[in-house]
Amino acid sequence: LKMYKMHFPLTLTRKSTVAIGDSGATADQTFHLPGVSALSTAFLNTGDVELAQMIYFLNGNSVKNLNGSIFENSTELRTKVQNVIDTHGEYPFDESQQMAGFGFTILRDGTLTPTWDNQRDFWMYYGKTSGHGHKAALNIGMDAYGLNISPDLGYPEGADGAYKNIYWGQASVIHNIVMVNDQMQTGIAKNATPLHFDDRDWVQVMDARAPGISSAASEYRRALVSVKVNDDINYAVDFFQVNGGNEHVYSFHALSDTIFETENLNLVAQNGGTYAGSNVAYGSGSATNGYNFFTNVRRSTNPGGEFAVDFKITDFRNTLKQDLNLHLRMTMLNDFNLSEVAIANGQPPQRDNNPEQLEFVLARRSGSNLHSLFTTVFEPYRETRYIQSQEQVPIVRTGGATPNTADAAKAVKVKLKNGRVDYVVFSTNKNVKYRIDNTFDFMGTFGVYTLENGVPT
């Protein structure tokens, strides 16, 4: 049963199963599931509820014309599947899930109706990254408005151990992670450690740590808070803590080959070469971090700690029935200065009708024995933004335990255009008491404090 159902919880918005490691393609819409015939045989032998629910879904949410294998009674199959649906309902595609044994958490919201699809999610992978896994622990992805708007790139161009397939097709930097000391992550043979998960109502949380990915990192932890704006969309605040190392590079890409706009960046086109350097040609040399495969590099040096990049989402596979003018905006709010922000083109594996190029953001901090808490607001939107502003606000210790050098805390104020104000707070030490923006006291790991018309709700 585990083997039959292993991919059920990995579904994204009823359209695909997530492409992790050597699997799938860039934002493809494919289910890596057993077929109806195999599931039917399993269901008739076990009576398992989830098998029946998935059979019903794969058959078009119906038992009409449902047939199992040639050795099975179709009438019996249809009757038993319909009985399960009548008793237990359809498969719970809309529920958030934490799969600690596999290393995957997904925060889901919305649903699918005959008239509208408002399914969306944020997910994180913290499972095995050796073998066919890519060295990308704590990688995140997201779906909204019917598209996988920040996809994994999928299976490499080949499985022949070629230089490009290993150091680009499976590289850490082509995922949404932080590079430490410009080195690919060390593969982990077992799961990293989930710390928190909460899927209640309009605020959801996932949090995991994987310090084993680098000998230089004493902490490598990612916490993401998903906040509902309305029935159609959520935004997220991503807190990525990395302690140790002298170079931290936060890498992020969307389903986009077009940058709509940027804020607080003075981008200057590099004269040829790759992200590895203007004198390093595409794919040349012996680098093992993938930098020599990024082209069309534009750099903004010493941009401070805050910037924004707005990706125009591209429906490369013509999945949507109409152009929805979709965007994904990332706004980084760091309390430290970045050395550089670069935007560059990265090419997904040229197979399976993958796009020719995607735009990548590479935010670098350089120093000595760095302790970084990269803080990013992700705002998927259609046509017009719903966030009016986002800013860092003062977070002052007023009591409780004394923080140590490894601790980090951050508070972000998000003002929506409808007048609602959300404070999103994260602290790695739950025993420290803080005053947030001189407005409220906080003691814990996560907090969301909301004001509507100036009244806390």
KAMOSUL-V606936 format. One record per run of one state. SS is the DSSP state (h for helix, s for strand, l for the rest). FROM is the first residue (numbers start at 1). TO is the last residue. If there is no record, write none. Layout:
SS,FROM,TO
SS,FROM,TO
This chain:
l,1,1
h,2,5
l,6,7
h,8,10
s,11,12
l,13,15
s,16,17
l,18,24
s,25,25
l,26,35
h,36,46
l,47,48
h,49,58
l,59,73
h,74,88
l,89,96
s,97,99
l,100,103
s,104,109
l,110,111
s,112,112
l,113,116
s,117,117
l,118,119
s,120,125
l,126,138
s,139,144
l,145,146
s,147,148
l,149,153
s,154,154
l,155,162
h,163,167
l,168,171
h,172,174
l,175,177
s,178,180
l,181,182
s,183,183
l,184,192
s,193,198
l,199,202
s,203,209
l,210,210
h,211,213
l,214,218
s,219,228
l,229,233
s,234,243
l,244,246
s,247,253
l,254,257
s,258,263
l,264,267
s,268,269
l,270,273
s,274,274
l,275,276
s,277,277
l,278,290
h,291,293
l,294,294
s,295,312
l,313,325
s,326,346
l,347,357
s,358,366
l,367,370
s,371,382
l,383,386
s,387,392
l,393,394
s,395,400
l,401,408
s,409,416
l,417,420
s,421,427
l,428,431
s,432,436
l,437,439
s,440,442
l,443,445
s,446,452
l,453,454
s,455,456
l,457,457
